């Protein structure tokens, strides 16, 4: 057992807030009604779902009726991309989709699957910070383009995309615009009444809520073909008896996230992020920040490449020191290929293999970061001592 434990993998998932669990518990026990039933138990459950829908909507300044609950962020992405593409193609609008090279697999795999179903698609490149250019998007739009889907913020490098500018391009051309905001929602201010987005994806477990519950914001008037059929729940767009307890948890997590944003806690976290970044870059030779900086980066997110060693080695030794982090390299999943996100940023294979992502939470303290800054240089030095590439320098 290590002397200290520091969890820095919050882009993967966050620890559930105790207030969220407390709100959920009654809906796994005494408040067990089906929200589609007309009796008292059912009405209680329906009231809880409606209240949670209002809280999730308030987080992004949407209307409650525009929020569709799903089983995950990935399901919401699938509903947005496939549902919109099918609906628009059926209307004779076209069959061309545009996305970016650094999307989550829920988007990229959905778009490529649609490609096998007869759609055409364009994958836009990004710059060295992971930014999608509005000019490149405009140049890629064709008369038969029906959908653009660009993520709000990247999970691996923390870059926040110019969503307003990208959405304005889509509006000028009459093209539907979806953004996967799973990493961003609850962590930065999002206002769908100001942003030109037609659909937006969220997930509770990225904002201190439960796993297994997501949501899709769908602007009024947008028509989707459902990807899941059955009883017609969620306004006919996502069949299946509602997961009341987790929906309640999502609502509470959204309520807490909104209060934190209003209190400016994201700015406090961003200051700690910048302290962390500076500490790593100054204490670990030949380490480099990946992604954007300042307001163009998620406030809780740090990511680096460390030359001459691999990310997996760092993860194992960090874990032994009680520090949970992650790497963009996919070796642990059985692939020898480095992260497609880092390659899209222009990194070479060797450098991309040395990636390290450390993402904080509102519970992370300066003492936690100082502990990591004490251990990480030692770990890097130890691994480099065993590296034939470093020894040849």
N, C-alpha and C positions, 0 to 999 in steps of 0.2 A: 504494500500500500504506500503510495507516494505521500509526501508531506502536504502537497497542495494539489487541488484539481481545478483546472481552468478549461471551461467549455468554450471553444472558439469555432464551432461548426454550425452557427445559427442560420446560414444560408441553406443548409440541408434541412434542419428543423429546429424549432425553438422549444424550450421547456414550457409546458402549459402553466399559465398563471393560476395560482391557487383560487383566485376569484372566479375564473372560468370553470374550473372543476366544481366548485361549490354551486354555481348556477346550473350545471348540468345534472348533478346527482339526482334531484327529484324526478327527472324524466327517465331515469333508469329504474325507478322504484314505484312510488305511489302515483306519479303523474304519467301513467303508461298508455294513455289513450291514443287511438289512431286519429290524426287530425282531420281525416275525411269522414269520421263518424259524427252523427248529429246529436248524440247524447252528451251529458255533462263532461265526461272524461275526454271525449273527442273535441268538444268546444274548448276545453282548457288547453289541450295540445295545439289546436289551431291558433288560439290566442298567443301562445308562446312562439310559434313559428312566425306569426305576423309581426310580433314585437322584434324578433331577431332580424327579420327581413328589413324592418325600418332602421335598425341600428347599422346593419351592413351598408344599406343605401346611404345613410347619413355620413359614413366614413368618406365617401367619394362624392357627396352632394348629389346623389341620384334620387329618383322616386322609388318607393318600395316596390311598386309593380314592375319595375324594370330589372329586378334582381331575380335570377333563376338559380336555385341551389342545385348543386351537382355532387357526385361522390368524390371529387378531387379537382384540383386545378387542371390536371391533364384531361379529365373528362370535359371540363368547361372549354378548354382549347379545342378539343375534337368537335364539340357541338358548334362552336363559333365557326371554325374553318370549314368543316364538312357541311354543316347545316346551311351556312350562307352560300357556299359555292354551289351546292345542289339547287337551292331555291333560286338563285340568280340565273343559273344555266337553264333551269326549267322555264324561266320567263324569257329566254332568248337573249339575255344580256351579254353573254360571252362565256368563255371557259379559261381565262388566263388569270393566274394568281401570282402575286409578288410577295416574297419574304426575304429574310436576311440570312447570312451565313452563320450567325451566332445564336440562332433561336434555340429554345429548349427542344428536346426531341419530340415532345408532344405536338409541337408545331411542325418541325421539319418532317417528321415521319407522316403526319397527316397530309401535308402538302404533297410529299412524294407518293403516298398511297393514292391520292386523287390523280396524280400524274399517270398512274397505272390504270385508272378508271377513265382516261380520255381527256383529262384536263392538261393544260400546259402551264408551266411555272417558270419564273425567273428568281434566282437567288442572288440578292445584292451583296456586293463585297462591303467590308467595313475598313475604316482607317486603322492606324496603329493603336488608337485608344479604344477601338471597338465601336466607333460612331458610324451610323448610317447617314449618308448624305441626302438631304432633301432634293438636291439637284440630280443625283443619280436615280432617286426614286422617280422623279418627274420624267427623266429620259427613258425609264423602263416601262412607263405606262403606255398601253396600247388601246386601240378602240375596243378590243374585246376583254380588257382587264376588268374583272368583277370584284376582286378582293385584294387588299393589302394587309398583311399581318406582320407587325414589327414589335418586338418585345419592348416593354417600358424600361426595364433595367436588367442587365445581364447578371446571372447568378454567379458566374465564374470570375469576372473581373470588375463587377460593380458599376460599370458605366451606365449612366442614365441617358437614354436616347432623346433627341430633340422631337418629342412626341407632338407638340403643338405645330411645329413647322411641317412635320411629315403628314399630320392630319390635314393641314391646310392644303397641301398638294393634292391629297385625295379628294377633298371637297371641291377644289377647282375643276377636277376632272370627273366628278360624279361617281367616284369609286368608294366602295365600302371599306372602312378601316377598323381593324381589330388590333388590340394590344394585349399581350400577356403581361399583366402587372403583378404576378405572383410575388416577385421579390420586392416590389416597390410599395404595394398597398399596405397601409398601416405604418410605413416608415418615412414616407415623404408626403407632402400635401398633394392630393389629387382632386380635381374638381371637374367632373364630366360635363357640367354646364358651361364651363369655359373652354375645355379641350375639345377639339373636333374629332372625337372618337365615337364609333358606332357600337362597339362591343369591347368589353374589358374583363379580363380574367383575374380572379383572386383565389387565395387558399388560406384557410384558417391557421394551419400549423406553422406558417411562416410569420405569424403575428401573435404567438403565445396562446394559440387556440388548439383544438384537437386535430389530429390527423383524420383523413378520410372524409373531409367535407370541403367543397369548393363552391365558387359562385361565378356566374357570368352576368355582367351588366349588359343589357340589350336596350339600346336606345329605342324609344317609342317609334313604331312604324317599321322597324327592321323585321323582316320575315325570315324565319329559319325553318328548315325541314328537320324534325327531330331525328336524333341518332339512336334513341332508346324509346321503344314503343310499349304501351301497356295501358295503364289506367288513366293516363292523361294528366297526371299531377304536374305541378309547376307550370301552370298556364298552358298545358298541353305540350310543353317543350322537353320535359324530362320525367318520364313515367317512373313509378316506383313509390311505395309508401315512404313518406318523408322520414329522415333520420332525426327525430325531434331533438334528442339530447345533444347531438353534435351541432345541429342548427342553432340551438340555444347557446352552445359554447361559442360558435362563430359570432353570434350577435354580441355576446359579452366581450369577446376579444376585440371586436371592432369598436365597441364603446370605449374600452380602455385605451386602445390605440389612438382614437380621436382625441381623448383627453390629454394624452401624452404629447401629441402634436400641438395642441392648443397651448400647452404649457412650455413648449420649446425644448422638450427633452431630446429631440432629434439633433438639435444644435449642440447640446452638451456631448452627445455621443460622437458627433462629427469632430469635436475638439479632441476627444480621446483617440479617435481614429487617426487624426493627423499626428498626434504624439507618437502613436504606435508606428506609423509609417516611417517617420523620421528616425525613430529608434532602431528599426530594422535596417534601414538603408545606411545608417552611420555605424552600426556594429557588425554587420555581416558584409565582408568584402565581396564585390561582384554580385550583389543582389540588386534586383531591379523591380520597380513597381510595374504591374500590368494594369491596364485600364486607365480611366480618366482620374482627375484630381478635383479637389474642392467641391463646388456645388454640382459638378457633373458626375459625382460619384455617390453611391449610397452611403449614408452616414455611419453605418456600422461595418463597412466592408473594407478589408485589406487583402491584397493578393500580390504575390511576388514570383519571380523566377530567381533561382539560385544556381549559378553556373557550376558545372563539373560534378554535380551529384543528382540523384533522382528523388522525386517527390516522395515515393513510397518509403525510402530510407528515412527521410525526415519525419514522416508520419509515425513510423514505428518507434523511433527514439523519443519523439515528443510525447507519444502515448505512454511510454515507460516513465516519463517525467510527470505524468498526470495532465498533459495538455492535449485536448481533442481538437484536431484541425482536419483539413482535407487537401487533396491534390487534384489538379485538373487532369493529370495523367490517368489513363484508363487501364493501367497494367493490372490493377487488382480485380478488374472485371474479366480478365482473361485476354485482353487485347494488348498488343505491344505498341499500339499507336498512341501518340500523345493527344492531348485535347484538341478537338477540331476548332474550338473557340480560339485557342492560342495560335494555332496555325493560321487562322483567318486574320489574326492581328499582324501576321507577318513574321512570327518567330520561327526559327529553324527547329527541326525535330529535337536536337540535343538540348537546346535551351528550354523548349516547352516541356521536356521530361522533368525538369527541375522546378516544377511549379508548386506553389504552396498558397493555400487560401485560409485565412484566419478571420472569421467574422464574429463580431461581438454581439452582446445583448445589453439590455438596460441594466442587467445585474453585474455586468463586467466592471471591475474597478481598476484604478490606476495601479494598485498593488498587483492585480492579476497580470496586467500588461508588463509591469516591471519584472515579474517572475519569468514571463516568456522571454523578455529581452535578456535576461540572465542566462537562460537555458539554451536558447536557439543558437547563439554564436558558438557555444561549446559543441552542440550537436553537428553543426555545419563543419566545424574544424575536424571533428572526429571522422565524419564521413569523407571529407576531402583527403584526409590522411590515407584512406584506403582506395582512393580513386586513381586509376592509372592516367586518366586525362589530366587531373590536377597536378600530379607529380611530374608530368612531362612539361609543364609550363616553364 
